[in-house]
Amino acid sequence: MSTRALRRLRGKQRGQEALDLGDLTLGDSPEEQAADEEEQPDTANVSPPSHSKASSRKAKKNKAQKNVSNIYELIGDADNDAEQISADEEAEKPDGNKTSGTGKNDNRDTKKPAQKQEEASTKSLSGDRVKKKKKKKKTKVTSENGQEAAPDDNIDLLLENLEHSNGLSLQTEDCGGFDRKSVLQVEHRNLNPETELKRYFGARAVQGDQRPRQRNRQFHRSTWMTSPKDSWPRFSRPGISMTLLQSKDGLQYFTFEHSRDYQQVQFKFLDAVESMDPNNIVALLQLNPYHIDSLLQLSDVCRIQEDQEMARDLIERALYSFECACHPLFSLTSGTSRLDYLRPENRAFYLALYKHMMFLEKRGCPRTALEYCKLILSLDPDSDPLCMLLLIDYLALRSREYRSLLQLYQDWEEHRNLSQLPNFAFSTALCHFHLSQQEDMDPEESNKERHKADQKLQNALIMFPGVLIPLLDLCTVQPDATVTSHAFFGPKSQLGQPPALAELTALYVGRTHSLWREAAVMLWLEESVKEVLRRVDAKDPLVEDCQNKRKQRYQSAPRNIHRHVLLSEIKEATSSLPFEVTSQPVMGFDPLPPLESVLSYTRPERQHVGATNESTLSLFFRSLLPNFNLQGGPRQEDDMEVARAGQELNQEVNRLMVAMRDMLANIRFQEPPREDNPYRDDEEWD
């Protein structure tokens, strides 16, 4: 008997049973009939392989029927066309009596006897077991009622098996640096400000008509930090590259490098900066549109001229150039990539990220700015060259990431003493207060958070009493007479602060005073101030202990705090900088460079112009400097004295330039009084 006859015979058997929707709608396609006619001469002699081919073709048809009745069922291979039954049913029922309550399984049971005969004639019992094991791995898990189980249940089962097999929990993994990695971990999608803007205003309002334009734009390399614009100059390699220095303790240390051509452009840029003419920087950028330091310096010029759009565009162009030069192993989000700030080639990357972060914060994207703040902190968390710990609390409060800020405080307090910073002392208290005000919180948990907030705010006021009065002044709140007249919060508390503490206090008050203007926060602050005054009058030992700590600590701030204050441009904080910082020139492309910089190349010495070719004004300035030598002959001094003299010379020049700038700024030219006398003689003297 031929295979076609067998198929017809089986079709009659199926037709005698109850029909399903799949039986009414589907039949043999013309392609299958043509294939059957072509295979008929080859299958004249009945053999076990012909039976297996026929059963496989019939299984394809049954698969099509199942796809009509259930569109979510996956299509399997032709070899794996047997019935898919759960392991529980196989254990409970014998092989010949496997049934199901659904109509779909009735069709499967009709072909079961013929399929068993073919399998018995072609394969052994051991081969059948192996085949069933493979089918269990490839197919979905089915429940006892014949329906497919949810994919999430299968994933949970795999995770449980993985945890039991390894003996570890993914949530409680304890290893060195795990807490720091969790704190500094950055998400790629949060680096894009459009993600946050879409959350606020919706995708349609943010994108607008950008989709049609993106189809016709030029090809650019896809980046995470910035989106290249068609208005930018054509990108070409500017001569910056990144190399991997070493891998140690799970951390990778990288550095940027400048090519020979880029070094020559860098020397021209330094000459343009010394000329004090922004047009020279513009001319340099026209020839080298992706020179990093030129983009940073010109961005500051545009920002001073209140061209915020151009200033932000220049910073984004610098970030795009940096990201195109990154090493393949350099990761922005893992928190394990390091860049040494002591190398001048790496500092521009820090500054570009910082300026981009500040533009995002002013644009109304504090959540995105927080991700960039964590990214900068992860590049060198030990030394923290830009002192991001003085800013991360403010961005976390702005973006309402209260839990993450408290987690950072808990993880780093032991080895970084974050409670000794005024911003963390007050911001953690504010975090607990906002958590206690959430409506979806349990009343018992809310009371606990409020109690923690009260305790932390009182301790912060006792430790840093000089914060209260300036904070109330910027919030335009008139303090009570009992507060201003008390010696603890009065003017004496501000005047008696060490210089470093006064700098930190002014920075925190000038940056975060807007967060304290809410009515509920002010009432909470008022209650805490009254409680602090009661504790001070009661001679609480904590008051004297904090007073001794203030006297011993905060004598001098490190250089990274001064650098952060200069970059923040908060007038309350910059006015409190020491004289040794304000007396030296501050360049926007490299503010307060480290004293122990690691130089990979040096600028060639420029030829000094002789005294005879100098102008009269320059000769006058030189005559006012100490150690003035009219002949210009070299003095017999050792290297240390020459270096000291050069440093003193630079300081005197800077002081003189500041004095001359102030003098020129205060000059006022008054016009002579004009007499309206028509009979005045033109030849008469004035």
Sequence and secondary structure as in RCSB ss.txt:
>XXXX:A:sequence
MSTRALRRLRGKQRGQEALDLGDLTLGDSPEEQAADEEEQPDTANVSPPSHSKASSRKAKKNKAQKNVSNIYELI
GDADNDAEQISADEEAEKPDGNKTSGTGKNDNRDTKKPAQKQEEASTKSLSGDRVKKKKKKKKTKVTSENGQEAA
PDDNIDLLLENLEHSNGLSLQTEDCGGFDRKSVLQVEHRNLNPETELKRYFGARAVQGDQRPRQRNRQFHRSTWM
TSPKDSWPRFSRPGISMTLLQSKDGLQYFTFEHSRDYQQVQFKFLDAVESMDPNNIVALLQLNPYHIDSLLQLSD
VCRIQEDQEMARDLIERALYSFECACHPLFSLTSGTSRLDYLRPENRAFYLALYKHMMFLEKRGCPRTALEYCKL
ILSLDPDSDPLCMLLLIDYLALRSREYRSLLQLYQDWEEHRNLSQLPNFAFSTALCHFHLSQQEDMDPEESNKER
HKADQKLQNALIMFPGVLIPLLDLCTVQPDATVTSHAFFGPKSQLGQPPALAELTALYVGRTHSLWREAAVMLWL
EESVKEVLRRVDAKDPLVEDCQNKRKQRYQSAPRNIHRHVLLSEIKEATSSLPFEVTSQPVMGFDPLPPLESVLS
YTRPERQHVGATNESTLSLFFRSLLPNFNLQGGPRQEDDMEVARAGQELNQEVNRLMVAMRDMLANIRFQEPPRE
DNPYRDDEEWD
>XXXX:A:secstr
  HHHHHHHHHHHHHHS   HHHHH    HHHHHHHHHHTGGGSS  HHHHHHHHHHHHHHHHHHHHHH TTS  
  STT S    HHHHHHS GGG   SSHHHHHHHHTHHHHHHHHHHHS HHHHHHHHHHHHHHS  B TTS B  
HHHHHHHHHHHHHHHHT  SSS   TTHHHHHHH   SGGGSHHHHHHHHH HHHHHTTHHHHHHSS      SS
    TTS      SEEEEEEEEETTEEEEEEEE HHHHHHHHHHHHHHHTT HHHHHHHHHH TT HHHHHHHHH
HHHHTT HHHHHHHHHHHHHHHHHT  TT  SSSS EEE TTSHHHHHHHHHHHHHHHHHHHHT HHHHHHHHHH
HHHHSTTT TT GGGTHHHHHHHTT HHHHHHHHHHHHHHH GGGSHHHHHHHHHHHHHHHT TTS HHHHHHHH
HHHHHHHHHHHHH GGGHHHHHHHTT    HHHHSSTTTSHHHHHTS HHHHHHHHHHHHHHGGGG SHHHHHHH
HHHHHHHHHHHHTT HHHHHHHHHHHHS SS  HHHHHHHHHHT HHHHTTS HHHHTS  BTTBSS  TT   S
S         GGGS HHHHHHHHHSTT  SS       HHHHHHHHHHHHHHHHHHHHHHHHHHHH         
  TT  TTS  
